[in-house]
């Protein structure tokens, strides 16, 4: 009886190759998106001076133009080099931390996401790093959805999104009954929650991925140049989240084998603890325990608000680049509102940091430039109550009063020594 031939080994990569390919593709996608967003917001990171004031996290931190440029170059170089060798991602993280410490405006949500994911990719074995990146994306969707489930979203940002979404089909949501309009608007954050919950479970990942693609495509249509014409960075970030989500979660559903987990390195536990903080601290955002952007409270209507006004008598002392962003009040009102969002996008390429302390610091620097004792007025509104929408209010007029208002915050709210 002939001896049976031994079975040939199955063709294809060894089991470890799949997470290797996935991790490399994810690293390339994350790096490309971050480089694009850094380029679009380059004035925020490297431009010396400028009329938009700088409000640091760490007062007195030196930031001469040469140092700013050098740190930015190190950050960009590490992202490029990190595509080939993942450990090199770690080289740029101290530079990013220093730049953020010198200007709260730089604590962008996409930069925060990059820093955390680069830390995991640079310190942990591939399978463990990808697991933490999946956890962060799930947390992003969950916290973003939770931040919009309140009384203010369907009346403000949600209503604006709904109107833009309904316009192409000739519908006017304002003609709908109030409860129906509210229910449809709240469907947007509920969809975010469904995506986050769905991605957390292997069984529901295929459906959740399809919903995520649909959701981001809709957001791009609403926020892009053909819609509300928000920052191009918003479009890129939404598109990158689709790509990153597909890389991280595709082919990981039910029935798919899980890659073996490598031993945890010495630095693994501190990195895991940091991710645990990153996904739990956003729960404190409603009570002022964590900022809106690192809480992924994106386009949430309840966030703090600051309105800055300039008096007629002070307009002659305001530089032209700032005057372009003044909005006149009602007839007979001597106060002109300064559009901080328009000014920030023009000077920095991004909207202003959403915490009140940062905008109060901008107003303090502006009041010092104007010099008039009552030329600048600030009205600061706190976070809205989830159920009633009510806010606390504080007001200050003139340099001294605005400086005292800035001194009330736990974190620094005073502008940098260069004022910009």
C-alpha positions as a Markdown table, in Angstrom:
| # | Residue | x | y | z |
|---|---|---|---|---|
| 1 | Unk | 0.0 | 0.0 | 0.0 |
| 2 | Unk | 1.6 | 3.3 | -1.0 |
| 3 | Unk | 2.5 | 5.7 | 1.7 |
| 4 | Unk | 0.4 | 8.9 | 1.6 |
| 5 | Unk | 2.3 | 12.0 | 0.8 |
| 6 | Unk | 2.6 | 14.6 | 3.6 |
| 7 | Unk | 0.4 | 17.6 | 3.3 |
| 8 | Unk | 2.1 | 20.7 | 1.9 |
| 9 | Unk | 2.1 | 23.7 | 4.2 |
| 10 | Unk | -0.6 | 26.2 | 3.5 |
| 11 | Unk | 0.5 | 29.0 | 1.3 |
| 12 | Unk | 0.4 | 32.5 | 2.7 |
| 13 | Unk | 1.9 | 34.6 | 5.4 |
| 14 | Unk | 2.6 | 33.3 | 8.8 |
| 15 | Unk | 0.1 | 34.2 | 11.5 |
| 16 | Unk | 2.2 | 37.1 | 12.8 |
| 17 | Unk | 2.2 | 38.8 | 9.3 |
| 18 | Unk | -1.4 | 39.9 | 9.4 |
| 19 | Unk | -1.1 | 42.2 | 12.5 |
| 20 | Unk | 2.3 | 43.4 | 11.0 |
| 21 | Unk | 0.6 | 44.4 | 7.7 |
| 22 | Unk | -2.4 | 45.9 | 9.5 |
| 23 | Unk | -0.1 | 47.9 | 11.9 |
| 24 | Unk | 2.1 | 49.2 | 9.1 |
| 25 | Unk | -1.0 | 50.3 | 7.1 |
| 26 | Unk | -2.5 | 52.0 | 10.1 |
| 27 | Unk | 0.7 | 53.8 | 10.9 |
| 28 | Unk | 1.0 | 55.1 | 7.4 |
| 29 | Unk | -2.6 | 56.3 | 7.4 |
| 30 | Unk | -2.3 | 58.0 | 10.8 |
| 31 | Unk | 0.9 | 59.7 | 9.7 |
| 32 | Unk | -0.4 | 60.9 | 6.4 |
| 33 | Unk | -3.5 | 62.4 | 7.9 |
| 34 | Unk | -1.6 | 64.1 | 10.7 |
| 35 | Unk | 1.0 | 65.5 | 8.3 |
| 36 | Unk | -1.8 | 66.9 | 6.1 |
| 37 | Unk | -3.5 | 68.5 | 9.1 |
| 38 | Unk | -0.3 | 69.9 | 10.5 |
| 39 | Unk | 0.4 | 71.5 | 7.1 |
| 40 | Unk | -3.0 | 73.1 | 6.9 |
| 41 | Unk | -2.6 | 74.5 | 10.4 |
| 42 | Unk | 1.1 | 75.4 | 10.1 |
| 43 | Unk | 0.6 | 79.0 | 11.3 |
| 44 | Unk | -0.6 | 77.6 | 14.6 |
| 45 | Unk | 2.6 | 75.8 | 15.1 |
| 46 | Unk | 5.4 | 77.8 | 13.4 |
| 47 | Unk | 4.4 | 81.3 | 12.5 |
| 48 | Unk | 6.2 | 83.9 | 14.7 |
| 49 | Unk | 4.0 | 86.7 | 16.0 |
| 50 | Unk | 0.7 | 87.2 | 14.3 |
| 51 | Unk | -2.2 | 89.1 | 15.7 |
| 52 | Unk | -4.0 | 86.2 | 17.4 |
| 53 | Unk | -2.7 | 86.0 | 21.0 |
| 54 | Unk | -1.0 | 82.9 | 22.4 |
| 55 | Unk | -2.4 | 81.5 | 25.8 |
| 56 | Unk | 0.0 | 78.9 | 27.1 |
| 57 | Unk | -0.8 | 76.0 | 29.5 |
| 58 | Unk | 2.5 | 76.7 | 31.2 |
| 59 | Unk | 3.1 | 80.5 | 31.9 |
| 60 | Unk | 6.5 | 81.8 | 31.1 |
| 61 | Unk | 7.5 | 78.8 | 28.9 |
| 62 | Unk | 10.0 | 80.3 | 26.4 |
| 63 | Unk | 9.1 | 79.9 | 22.8 |
| 64 | Unk | 11.3 | 81.9 | 20.5 |
| 65 | Unk | 10.6 | 81.5 | 16.7 |
| 66 | Unk | 13.8 | 79.4 | 16.2 |
| 67 | Unk | 12.7 | 76.9 | 18.9 |
| 68 | Unk | 9.2 | 76.7 | 17.6 |
| 69 | Unk | 10.5 | 75.9 | 14.1 |
| 70 | Unk | 12.9 | 73.3 | 15.4 |
| 71 | Unk | 10.3 | 71.5 | 17.5 |
| 72 | Unk | 7.9 | 71.5 | 14.5 |
| 73 | Unk | 10.6 | 70.1 | 12.3 |
| 74 | Unk | 11.4 | 67.3 | 14.8 |
| 75 | Unk | 7.7 | 66.4 | 15.0 |
| 76 | Unk | 7.2 | 66.3 | 11.2 |
| 77 | Unk | 10.5 | 64.3 | 10.8 |
| 78 | Unk | 9.5 | 61.8 | 13.4 |
| 79 | Unk | 6.1 | 61.2 | 11.7 |
| 80 | Unk | 7.7 | 60.7 | 8.3 |
| 81 | Unk | 10.5 | 58.4 | 9.7 |
| 82 | Unk | 7.9 | 56.6 | 11.9 |
| 83 | Unk | 6.2 | 55.2 | 8.8 |
| 84 | Unk | 9.3 | 53.1 | 8.3 |
| 85 | Unk | 10.4 | 52.5 | 11.9 |
| 86 | Unk | 7.7 | 52.8 | 14.5 |
| 87 | Unk | 10.0 | 53.5 | 17.4 |
| 88 | Unk | 10.9 | 56.8 | 15.8 |
| 89 | Unk | 7.4 | 58.0 | 16.4 |
| 90 | Unk | 8.4 | 58.5 | 20.0 |
| 91 | Unk | 11.1 | 61.1 | 19.0 |
| 92 | Unk | 8.5 | 63.7 | 18.1 |
| 93 | Unk | 6.2 | 63.3 | 21.1 |
| 94 | Unk | 8.3 | 65.5 | 23.5 |
| 95 | Unk | 8.4 | 68.2 | 20.8 |
| 96 | Unk | 4.6 | 68.0 | 20.4 |
| 97 | Unk | 4.1 | 68.2 | 24.2 |
| 98 | Unk | 6.3 | 71.3 | 24.5 |
| 99 | Unk | 4.4 | 73.0 | 21.6 |
| 100 | Unk | 1.1 | 72.3 | 23.2 |
| 101 | Unk | 2.3 | 73.5 | 26.6 |
| 102 | Unk | 3.2 | 76.8 | 25.0 |
| 103 | Unk | -0.2 | 77.4 | 23.4 |
| 104 | Unk | -3.6 | 75.8 | 24.5 |
| 105 | Unk | -4.8 | 76.4 | 20.9 |
| 106 | Unk | -2.5 | 73.6 | 19.8 |
| 107 | Unk | -4.3 | 71.0 | 21.9 |
| 108 | Unk | -6.2 | 70.0 | 18.8 |
| 109 | Unk | -8.3 | 66.8 | 19.1 |
| 110 | Unk | -6.6 | 65.2 | 16.1 |
| 111 | Unk | -3.2 | 66.0 | 17.6 |
| 112 | Unk | -4.2 | 64.5 | 20.9 |
| 113 | Unk | -5.4 | 61.3 | 19.0 |
| 114 | Unk | -2.1 | 61.1 | 17.2 |
| 115 | Unk | 0.0 | 61.5 | 20.3 |
| 116 | Unk | -1.8 | 58.7 | 22.1 |
| 117 | Unk | -1.8 | 56.3 | 19.2 |
| 118 | Unk | 1.9 | 57.1 | 18.3 |
| 119 | Unk | 2.8 | 56.4 | 21.9 |
| 120 | Unk | 1.1 | 53.0 | 21.8 |
| 121 | Unk | 2.6 | 52.2 | 18.4 |
| 122 | Unk | 6.1 | 53.2 | 19.5 |
| 123 | Unk | 6.2 | 51.3 | 22.8 |
| 124 | Unk | 4.0 | 48.2 | 22.6 |
| 125 | Unk | 4.0 | 45.1 | 20.5 |
| 126 | Unk | 1.9 | 45.4 | 17.4 |
| 127 | Unk | -1.2 | 43.5 | 18.5 |
| 128 | Unk | -1.4 | 45.3 | 21.8 |
| 129 | Unk | -0.8 | 48.7 | 20.2 |
| 130 | Unk | -3.6 | 48.1 | 17.7 |
| 131 | Unk | -5.9 | 47.0 | 20.5 |
| 132 | Unk | -5.4 | 50.3 | 22.4 |
| 133 | Unk | -5.9 | 52.2 | 19.1 |
| 134 | Unk | -9.2 | 50.4 | 18.7 |
| 135 | Unk | -10.2 | 51.3 | 22.3 |
| 136 | Unk | -9.5 | 55.0 | 21.7 |
| 137 | Unk | -11.6 | 55.1 | 18.5 |
| 138 | Unk | -14.5 | 53.4 | 20.3 |
| 139 | Unk | -14.2 | 55.9 | 23.1 |
| 140 | Unk | -14.1 | 58.8 | 20.6 |
| 141 | Unk | -17.4 | 57.8 | 19.1 |
| 142 | Unk | -19.0 | 57.1 | 22.5 |
| 143 | Unk | -18.0 | 60.4 | 24.1 |
| 144 | Unk | -18.7 | 62.4 | 21.0 |
| 145 | Unk | -22.3 | 61.0 | 21.0 |
| 146 | Unk | -22.8 | 61.4 | 24.7 |
| 147 | Unk | -21.7 | 65.1 | 24.6 |
| 148 | Unk | -24.5 | 65.9 | 22.2 |
| 149 | Unk | -27.4 | 64.2 | 24.1 |
| 150 | Unk | -28.7 | 67.3 | 25.8 |
| 151 | Unk | -31.3 | 70.1 | 25.5 |
| 152 | Unk | -29.0 | 72.5 | 23.6 |
| 153 | Unk | -27.9 | 70.3 | 20.6 |
| 154 | Unk | -31.3 | 69.9 | 18.8 |
| 155 | Unk | -31.9 | 73.6 | 19.2 |
| 156 | Unk | -28.5 | 74.8 | 18.0 |
| 157 | Unk | -25.8 | 72.8 | 16.2 |
| 158 | Unk | -28.1 | 69.9 | 15.6 |
| 159 | Unk | -30.7 | 72.2 | 14.1 |
| 160 | Unk | -28.1 | 73.7 | 11.8 |
| 161 | Unk | -26.9 | 70.3 | 10.7 |
| 162 | Unk | -30.4 | 69.2 | 10.1 |
| 163 | Unk | -31.3 | 72.2 | 8.0 |
| 164 | Unk | -28.2 | 71.7 | 5.8 |
| 165 | Unk | -28.9 | 68.0 | 5.4 |
| 166 | Unk | -32.6 | 68.6 | 4.4 |
| 167 | Unk | -31.9 | 71.5 | 2.0 |
| 168 | Unk | -30.9 | 69.4 | -1.0 |
| 169 | Unk | -34.2 | 67.5 | -0.9 |
| 170 | Unk | -36.3 | 70.7 | -0.5 |
| 171 | Unk | -37.3 | 70.0 | 3.1 |
| 172 | Unk | -37.6 | 72.7 | 5.8 |
| 173 | Unk | -37.1 | 71.2 | 9.3 |
| 174 | Unk | -38.3 | 74.4 | 10.9 |
| 175 | Unk | -41.8 | 73.6 | 9.5 |
| 176 | Unk | -41.8 | 70.2 | 11.4 |
| 177 | Unk | -43.4 | 69.8 | 14.8 |
| 178 | Unk | -40.9 | 70.6 | 17.6 |
| 179 | Unk | -40.8 | 67.0 | 19.0 |
| 180 | Unk | -40.2 | 65.5 | 15.6 |
| 181 | Unk | -37.4 | 68.0 | 14.8 |
| 182 | Unk | -35.8 | 67.3 | 18.2 |
| 183 | Unk | -36.0 | 63.5 | 17.7 |
| 184 | Unk | -34.4 | 63.6 | 14.3 |
| 185 | Unk | -31.6 | 65.9 | 15.5 |
| 186 | Unk | -30.9 | 63.7 | 18.5 |
| 187 | Unk | -30.6 | 60.8 | 16.0 |
| 188 | Unk | -27.2 | 62.1 | 15.0 |
| 189 | Unk | -25.5 | 61.6 | 18.4 |
| 190 | Unk | -27.4 | 58.3 | 18.8 |
| 191 | Unk | -25.9 | 57.1 | 15.6 |
| 192 | Unk | -22.4 | 57.9 | 17.0 |
| 193 | Unk | -23.2 | 55.9 | 20.1 |
| 194 | Unk | -24.4 | 53.0 | 18.0 |
| 195 | Unk | -21.1 | 53.1 | 16.0 |
| 196 | Unk | -19.0 | 53.1 | 19.2 |
| 197 | Unk | -21.0 | 50.3 | 20.8 |
| 198 | Unk | -21.0 | 48.3 | 17.6 |
| 199 | Unk | -17.3 | 48.5 | 17.1 |
| 200 | Unk | -16.7 | 47.4 | 20.6 |
| 201 | Unk | -18.3 | 44.0 | 19.8 |
| 202 | Unk | -16.9 | 41.6 | 17.3 |
| 203 | Unk | -20.4 | 40.4 | 16.3 |
| 204 | Unk | -21.6 | 43.8 | 15.3 |
| 205 | Unk | -18.4 | 45.3 | 13.8 |
| 206 | Unk | -19.3 | 44.8 | 10.1 |
| 207 | Unk | -22.6 | 46.8 | 10.6 |
| 208 | Unk | -20.9 | 49.4 | 12.8 |
| 209 | Unk | -18.2 | 49.9 | 10.2 |
| 210 | Unk | -20.8 | 50.5 | 7.5 |
| 211 | Unk | -22.6 | 53.0 | 9.7 |
| 212 | Unk | -19.3 | 54.8 | 10.5 |
| 213 | Unk | -18.6 | 55.2 | 6.8 |
| 214 | Unk | -22.1 | 56.6 | 6.2 |
| 215 | Unk | -21.9 | 58.9 | 9.2 |
| 216 | Unk | -18.5 | 60.4 | 8.2 |
| 217 | Unk | -19.6 | 60.8 | 4.6 |
| 218 | Unk | -22.7 | 62.7 | 5.8 |
| 219 | Unk | -20.5 | 64.9 | 8.1 |
| 220 | Unk | -18.2 | 65.7 | 5.2 |
| 221 | Unk | -21.1 | 66.7 | 3.1 |
| 222 | Unk | -22.5 | 69.0 | 5.9 |
| 223 | Unk | -19.2 | 70.5 | 7.0 |
| 224 | Unk | -17.2 | 70.6 | 3.7 |
| 225 | Unk | -16.9 | 73.5 | 1.3 |
| 226 | Unk | -20.1 | 72.5 | -0.4 |
| 227 | Unk | -21.9 | 72.7 | 2.9 |
| 228 | Unk | -21.2 | 74.9 | 6.0 |
| 229 | Unk | -17.6 | 75.4 | 4.6 |
| 230 | Unk | -15.8 | 74.7 | 7.9 |
| 231 | Unk | -12.1 | 74.1 | 8.1 |
| 232 | Unk | -10.6 | 71.7 | 5.5 |
| 233 | Unk | -9.0 | 70.0 | 8.5 |
| 234 | Unk | -12.4 | 68.8 | 9.6 |
| 235 | Unk | -12.9 | 67.1 | 6.2 |
| 236 | Unk | -9.5 | 65.4 | 6.3 |
| 237 | Unk | -10.0 | 64.2 | 9.9 |
| 238 | Unk | -13.4 | 62.7 | 9.1 |
| 239 | Unk | -12.0 | 61.0 | 6.0 |
| 240 | Unk | -9.0 | 59.7 | 8.0 |
| 241 | Unk | -11.2 | 58.3 | 10.7 |
| 242 | Unk | -13.0 | 56.2 | 8.0 |
| 243 | Unk | -9.7 | 54.9 | 6.7 |
| 244 | Unk | -8.3 | 54.2 | 10.2 |
| 245 | Unk | -11.4 | 52.5 | 11.3 |
| 246 | Unk | -11.5 | 50.2 | 8.3 |
| 247 | Unk | -7.8 | 49.3 | 8.9 |
| 248 | Unk | -8.3 | 48.7 | 12.6 |
| 249 | Unk | -11.7 | 46.9 | 12.5 |
| 250 | Unk | -12.1 | 45.3 | 9.1 |
| 251 | Unk | -11.9 | 41.5 | 9.1 |
| 252 | Unk | -12.0 | 41.3 | 12.9 |
| 253 | Unk | -15.6 | 40.3 | 13.2 |
| 254 | Unk | -17.1 | 37.0 | 14.4 |
| 255 | Unk | -15.3 | 33.9 | 13.2 |
| 256 | Unk | -12.0 | 35.7 | 12.6 |
| 257 | Unk | -9.0 | 34.5 | 14.5 |
| 258 | Unk | -7.4 | 36.8 | 17.0 |
| 259 | Unk | -3.7 | 37.4 | 16.7 |
| 260 | Unk | -1.6 | 36.1 | 19.6 |
| 261 | Unk | -0.8 | 38.6 | 22.3 |
| 262 | Unk | 2.9 | 39.3 | 22.8 |
| 263 | Unk | 4.3 | 39.7 | 26.3 |
| 264 | Unk | 3.7 | 43.1 | 27.8 |
| 265 | Unk | 7.0 | 45.1 | 27.9 |
| 266 | Unk | 8.2 | 47.1 | 30.9 |
| 267 | Unk | 6.7 | 50.4 | 29.6 |
| 268 | Unk | 3.4 | 48.7 | 28.7 |
| 269 | Unk | 1.5 | 49.2 | 32.0 |
| 270 | Unk | 2.1 | 53.0 | 32.2 |
| 271 | Unk | 0.9 | 53.3 | 28.6 |
| 272 | Unk | -2.2 | 51.2 | 29.3 |
| 273 | Unk | -2.9 | 53.3 | 32.4 |
| 274 | Unk | -2.6 | 56.5 | 30.3 |
| 275 | Unk | -5.1 | 55.1 | 27.8 |
| 276 | Unk | -7.4 | 54.2 | 30.7 |
| 277 | Unk | -7.3 | 57.9 | 31.7 |
| 278 | Unk | -7.8 | 59.1 | 28.2 |
| 279 | Unk | -11.1 | 57.1 | 27.8 |
| 280 | Unk | -12.4 | 57.9 | 31.3 |
| 281 | Unk | -11.5 | 61.5 | 31.9 |
| 282 | Unk | -14.1 | 62.7 | 29.3 |
| 283 | Unk | -16.8 | 61.6 | 31.7 |
| 284 | Unk | -15.8 | 64.6 | 33.9 |
| 285 | Unk | -16.1 | 67.2 | 31.0 |
| 286 | Unk | -19.7 | 68.2 | 31.9 |
| 287 | Unk | -18.5 | 69.3 | 35.4 |
| 288 | Unk | -15.4 | 71.1 | 34.2 |
| 289 | Unk | -13.0 | 68.3 | 35.1 |
| 290 | Unk | -11.6 | 67.9 | 31.6 |
| 291 | Unk | -11.5 | 70.1 | 28.4 |
| 292 | Unk | -14.0 | 69.7 | 25.5 |
| 293 | Unk | -11.6 | 68.7 | 22.8 |
| 294 | Unk | -9.6 | 65.9 | 24.6 |
| 295 | Unk | -13.1 | 64.7 | 25.7 |
| 296 | Unk | -14.1 | 64.5 | 22.0 |
| 297 | Unk | -17.0 | 66.8 | 22.7 |
| 298 | Unk | -17.0 | 67.8 | 19.0 |
| 299 | Unk | -19.7 | 70.1 | 17.7 |
| 300 | Unk | -21.4 | 69.9 | 21.1 |
| 301 | Unk | -23.6 | 72.8 | 21.8 |
| 302 | Unk | -23.2 | 72.8 | 25.6 |
| 303 | Unk | -19.5 | 73.9 | 25.5 |
| 304 | Unk | -18.4 | 77.1 | 27.2 |
| 305 | Unk | -18.7 | 80.3 | 25.2 |
| 306 | Unk | -17.0 | 83.7 | 25.3 |
| 307 | Unk | -18.1 | 86.8 | 23.4 |
| 308 | Unk | -15.6 | 89.7 | 23.0 |
| 309 | Unk | -16.8 | 93.2 | 22.2 |
| 310 | Unk | -14.9 | 96.3 | 21.2 |
| 311 | Unk | -16.3 | 99.8 | 21.8 |
| 312 | Unk | -16.6 | 102.4 | 19.0 |
| 313 | Unk | -14.1 | 104.7 | 20.8 |
| 314 | Unk | -11.4 | 102.0 | 20.7 |
| 315 | Unk | -11.8 | 101.0 | 17.0 |
| 316 | Unk | -9.0 | 103.4 | 15.9 |
| 317 | Unk | -6.5 | 101.5 | 18.1 |
| 318 | Unk | -7.4 | 98.1 | 16.6 |
| 319 | Unk | -5.1 | 96.8 | 13.8 |
| 320 | Unk | -6.7 | 96.3 | 10.4 |
| 321 | Unk | -6.3 | 92.5 | 10.4 |
| 322 | Unk | -8.5 | 92.4 | 13.5 |
| 323 | Unk | -11.0 | 95.0 | 12.4 |
| 324 | Unk | -12.0 | 92.7 | 9.5 |
| 325 | Unk | -13.5 | 90.3 | 12.0 |
| 326 | Unk | -15.7 | 92.8 | 13.8 |
| 327 | Unk | -19.5 | 92.4 | 13.5 |
| 328 | Unk | -21.6 | 95.5 | 14.2 |
| 329 | Unk | -24.4 | 95.3 | 16.8 |
| 330 | Unk | -27.9 | 96.7 | 16.6 |
| 331 | Unk | -28.3 | 100.3 | 15.4 |
| 332 | Unk | -27.2 | 102.7 | 18.2 |
| 333 | Unk | -25.2 | 100.0 | 20.0 |
| 334 | Unk | -21.6 | 101.2 | 20.4 |
| 335 | Unk | -20.2 | 97.7 | 20.9 |
| 336 | Unk | -19.0 | 95.5 | 18.0 |
| 337 | Unk | -18.6 | 91.8 | 18.5 |
| 338 | Unk | -15.3 | 90.3 | 17.5 |
| 339 | Unk | -15.8 | 87.0 | 15.7 |
| 340 | Unk | -13.1 | 84.9 | 17.4 |
| 341 | Unk | -13.8 | 81.9 | 15.1 |
| 342 | Unk | -13.3 | 83.9 | 11.9 |
| 343 | Unk | -10.2 | 85.6 | 13.4 |
| 344 | Unk | -8.7 | 82.3 | 14.5 |
| 345 | Unk | -9.3 | 80.5 | 11.2 |
| 346 | Unk | -7.8 | 83.4 | 9.3 |
| 347 | Unk | -4.6 | 83.6 | 11.5 |
| 348 | Unk | -4.2 | 80.0 | 12.7 |
| 349 | Unk | -6.0 | 77.8 | 10.3 |
| 350 | Unk | -8.2 | 76.3 | 13.0 |
| 351 | Unk | -11.2 | 77.4 | 15.2 |
| 352 | Unk | -10.2 | 78.8 | 18.6 |
| 353 | Unk | -9.7 | 76.5 | 21.6 |
| 354 | Unk | -13.2 | 76.0 | 23.0 |
| 355 | Unk | -12.5 | 76.6 | 26.7 |
| 356 | Unk | -13.5 | 80.0 | 28.1 |
| 357 | Unk | -10.2 | 80.6 | 29.8 |
| 358 | Unk | -8.4 | 80.5 | 26.4 |
| 359 | Unk | -10.7 | 83.1 | 24.9 |
| 360 | Unk | -10.6 | 85.3 | 28.0 |
| 361 | Unk | -6.8 | 85.2 | 27.7 |
| 362 | Unk | -7.1 | 86.4 | 24.1 |
| 363 | Unk | -9.4 | 89.2 | 25.3 |
| 364 | Unk | -6.9 | 90.2 | 27.9 |
| 365 | Unk | -4.1 | 90.5 | 25.3 |
| 366 | Unk | -6.4 | 92.5 | 23.1 |
| 367 | Unk | -7.4 | 94.9 | 25.9 |
| 368 | Unk | -3.7 | 95.5 | 26.7 |
| 369 | Unk | -3.1 | 96.3 | 23.0 |
| 370 | Unk | -6.1 | 98.7 | 22.8 |
| 371 | Unk | -5.1 | 100.5 | 26.0 |
| 372 | Unk | -8.5 | 102.1 | 26.5 |
| 373 | Unk | -9.8 | 101.6 | 30.0 |
| 374 | Unk | -13.3 | 100.5 | 28.7 |
| 375 | Unk | -12.5 | 99.6 | 25.1 |
| 376 | Unk | -12.9 | 95.8 | 25.4 |
| 377 | Unk | -15.7 | 93.9 | 27.0 |
| 378 | Unk | -16.0 | 90.1 | 27.7 |
| 379 | Unk | -19.1 | 88.1 | 28.3 |
| 380 | Unk | -18.3 | 84.5 | 29.4 |
| 381 | Unk | -21.0 | 81.7 | 29.5 |
| 382 | Unk | -20.4 | 78.4 | 31.3 |
| 383 | Unk | -21.3 | 75.0 | 30.1 |
| 384 | Unk | -25.0 | 74.5 | 29.5 |
| 385 | Unk | -27.0 | 72.2 | 31.9 |
| 386 | Unk | -27.8 | 68.9 | 30.1 |
| 387 | Unk | -31.6 | 69.1 | 30.7 |
| 388 | Unk | -32.4 | 72.8 | 31.0 |
| 389 | Unk | -29.7 | 74.4 | 28.8 |
| 390 | Unk | -29.1 | 77.1 | 31.5 |
| 391 | Unk | -25.6 | 78.6 | 31.8 |
| 392 | Unk | -23.7 | 80.8 | 34.3 |
| 393 | Unk | -22.6 | 84.2 | 33.1 |
| 394 | Unk | -19.6 | 86.4 | 33.9 |
| 395 | Unk | -18.8 | 89.8 | 32.4 |
| 396 | Unk | -15.7 | 92.1 | 32.5 |
| 397 | Unk | -14.9 | 95.4 | 30.9 |
| 398 | Unk | -11.4 | 96.9 | 30.6 |
| 399 | Unk | -7.9 | 95.5 | 31.1 |
| 400 | Unk | -8.0 | 95.2 | 34.9 |
| 401 | Unk | -11.4 | 93.6 | 35.1 |
| 402 | Unk | -10.6 | 91.1 | 32.3 |
| 403 | Unk | -7.3 | 90.2 | 34.0 |
| 404 | Unk | -9.1 | 89.5 | 37.3 |
| 405 | Unk | -11.6 | 87.3 | 35.4 |
| 406 | Unk | -8.7 | 85.4 | 33.8 |
| 407 | Unk | -7.3 | 84.8 | 37.3 |
| 408 | Unk | -10.4 | 82.9 | 38.4 |
| 409 | Unk | -9.5 | 79.8 | 36.3 |
| 410 | Unk | -7.7 | 76.8 | 37.7 |
| 411 | Unk | -5.5 | 76.6 | 34.7 |
| 412 | Unk | -3.6 | 79.5 | 33.1 |
| 413 | Unk | -5.9 | 82.0 | 31.3 |
| 414 | Unk | -3.3 | 84.8 | 30.8 |
| 415 | Unk | -1.7 | 85.4 | 27.4 |
| 416 | Unk | 2.0 | 84.7 | 26.7 |
| 417 | Unk | 4.5 | 87.5 | 27.2 |
| 418 | Unk | 4.7 | 88.1 | 23.5 |
| 419 | Unk | 0.9 | 88.5 | 23.4 |
| 420 | Unk | 0.8 | 86.3 | 20.3 |
